[in-house]
Amino acid sequence: MKITQNTVVTIDYTLKNESGDTIDSVSDGSFSYLHGASNIIPGLERELQDKQAEDEVSVDIAPVDAYGERDPAMQQVVSKDMFEDVEHIDVGKQFHAQTPDGDPLVITVVGVEDDQITIDGNHPLAGVPLHFDVKIISVREASEEEIAHGHVHGPDGHQH
């Protein structure tokens, strides 16, 4: 069966940056997604279209087709007072926040100077060209429930 809209795809993959450093890897057949539901980055989803089980793919994905380009407007300096009930604010620490529209956002502390904290709302991989080595383990039709929910359900059914 080929990978098409509304198929459940299980893959193993290794994700590397431009320098060849491994960023993430799955090699136990535990990563499944619903094709066409934006469960993975657009560039990788496009590259896997029409492939089938046992195919192996090596692809380079530009930032625009992954986590986007870095947006300087997503970085700002805020007062330490914005972090109520947080004892230690260190570079690299991440927090959950909301955009002005109420959408969830993960921010990363990128600088600490006295009571001024520099935060960055860009995805950590924004602006980073990515290289994927992918092995397609299996492809199956999605259930009606998976299609309706927009994601894969576990082997025992509904997991949320």
C-alpha positions as CSV (number, residue, x, y, z in Angstrom):
1,M,0.0,0.0,0.0
2,K,1.3,3.5,-0.9
3,I,1.3,6.4,1.5
4,T,-1.6,8.7,0.6
5,Q,-4.1,10.9,2.3
6,N,-5.5,9.3,5.4
7,T,-3.1,6.4,5.7
8,V,-1.4,5.6,9.0
9,V,2.4,5.4,8.5
10,T,4.9,3.9,10.9
11,I,8.5,5.0,10.4
12,D,11.9,4.8,11.9
13,Y,14.0,7.8,11.4
14,T,17.2,9.7,12.2
15,L,17.1,13.5,12.1
16,K,20.4,15.4,11.7
17,N,21.3,19.1,11.4
18,E,23.7,20.5,8.7
19,S,26.7,19.5,10.8
20,G,25.6,15.9,10.8
21,D,24.8,16.0,14.6
22,T,21.9,13.7,15.4
23,I,19.0,15.7,16.8
24,D,16.4,12.9,17.2
25,S,16.1,9.2,16.3
26,V,13.5,6.5,16.5
27,S,14.5,2.9,15.6
28,D,11.9,0.7,17.3
29,G,8.8,1.2,15.1
30,S,7.1,3.3,17.7
31,F,6.5,6.5,15.6
32,S,3.2,6.5,13.6
33,Y,1.4,9.5,12.1
34,L,-1.7,10.2,10.0
35,H,-0.6,11.2,6.6
36,G,-2.2,14.4,5.3
37,A,-3.2,15.6,8.8
38,S,-0.2,17.9,9.4
39,N,1.1,15.6,12.1
40,I,4.7,15.9,10.8
41,I,6.6,18.8,9.1
42,P,5.2,19.6,5.6
43,G,8.5,18.9,3.7
44,L,8.9,15.4,5.2
45,E,5.2,14.6,4.6
46,R,5.5,15.6,0.9
47,E,8.7,13.5,0.5
48,L,6.9,10.4,1.9
49,Q,3.9,10.7,-0.3
50,D,3.5,7.6,-2.6
51,K,6.2,5.6,-0.8
52,Q,5.4,2.2,0.7
53,A,6.6,-0.2,3.4
54,E,10.3,-1.1,3.3
55,D,11.2,2.0,1.3
56,E,14.1,4.0,2.6
57,V,14.3,7.8,2.0
58,S,17.1,10.3,2.7
59,V,15.9,13.9,2.3
60,D,17.0,17.4,3.1
61,I,14.3,19.7,4.3
62,A,14.7,23.5,4.1
63,P,13.5,25.5,7.1
64,V,10.5,26.9,5.2
65,D,9.2,23.3,4.9
66,A,10.1,22.4,8.4
67,Y,9.8,24.7,11.4
68,G,10.0,27.9,9.5
69,E,12.6,30.7,9.4
70,R,13.6,32.4,12.6
71,D,11.5,35.4,13.4
72,P,13.4,38.1,15.3
73,A,10.1,39.5,16.5
74,M,9.6,36.3,18.5
75,Q,12.5,37.3,20.8
76,Q,12.0,39.9,23.5
77,V,13.3,41.1,26.8
78,V,10.9,40.9,29.7
79,S,11.0,41.6,33.4
80,K,11.8,38.8,35.8
81,D,8.5,39.7,37.5
82,M,6.8,38.0,34.5
83,F,7.9,34.6,35.9
84,E,5.7,34.4,39.1
85,D,6.6,31.5,41.5
86,V,9.8,30.5,39.5
87,E,12.8,30.2,41.7
88,H,15.5,29.8,39.1
89,I,15.4,31.2,35.6
90,D,18.3,29.8,33.6
91,V,19.3,30.0,29.9
92,G,17.7,27.0,28.1
93,K,14.8,26.7,30.4
94,Q,11.4,26.5,28.7
95,F,8.0,27.7,29.8
96,H,4.5,27.4,28.4
97,A,2.9,30.7,27.5
98,Q,0.1,32.1,25.3
99,T,0.2,34.3,22.3
100,P,-2.0,37.5,22.4
101,D,-4.6,35.4,20.5
102,G,-4.6,32.8,23.3
103,D,-2.7,30.1,21.3
104,P,-0.2,28.0,23.3
105,L,3.4,28.8,22.8
106,V,6.6,27.4,24.3
107,I,9.2,30.0,25.1
108,T,12.9,29.4,25.7
109,V,15.1,31.6,28.0
110,V,18.0,32.7,25.9
111,G,19.5,35.3,28.2
112,V,19.4,36.4,31.9
113,E,20.9,39.7,33.0
114,D,19.9,40.9,36.5
115,D,16.1,41.1,36.4
116,Q,15.9,41.3,32.6
117,I,15.1,38.0,30.9
118,T,15.4,37.5,27.1
119,I,12.9,35.0,25.8
120,D,12.5,33.4,22.4
121,G,9.2,32.0,21.1
122,N,10.7,30.5,17.9
123,H,10.7,26.7,17.7
124,P,14.2,25.5,18.6
125,L,14.7,24.2,15.1
126,A,13.4,27.3,13.3
127,G,15.9,28.3,10.6
128,V,17.7,25.0,10.7
129,P,18.0,22.9,7.6
130,L,17.1,19.3,8.5
131,H,18.3,15.9,7.1
132,F,16.1,12.9,7.6
133,D,17.0,9.2,7.0
134,V,13.7,7.4,7.0
135,K,12.7,3.7,6.8
136,I,9.0,3.1,6.2
137,I,7.9,0.2,8.5
138,S,4.2,0.0,7.6
139,V,1.3,1.7,5.9
140,R,-2.4,1.0,6.6
141,E,-5.7,2.7,6.1
142,A,-6.7,5.0,8.9
143,S,-9.9,4.2,10.8
144,E,-12.9,6.6,10.5
145,E,-12.2,7.6,14.1
146,E,-8.5,8.4,13.5
147,I,-9.5,10.5,10.4
148,A,-12.2,12.4,12.4
149,H,-9.7,13.1,15.3
150,G,-6.8,13.9,12.9
151,H,-4.3,11.6,14.5
152,V,-3.3,7.9,15.0
153,H,-4.8,6.0,17.9
154,G,-2.9,3.3,19.8
155,P,-3.4,-0.4,19.3
156,D,-6.1,-0.4,22.0
157,G,-8.1,2.3,20.4
158,H,-8.9,5.8,21.6
159,Q,-6.0,7.1,23.8
160,H,-7.3,10.5,24.9
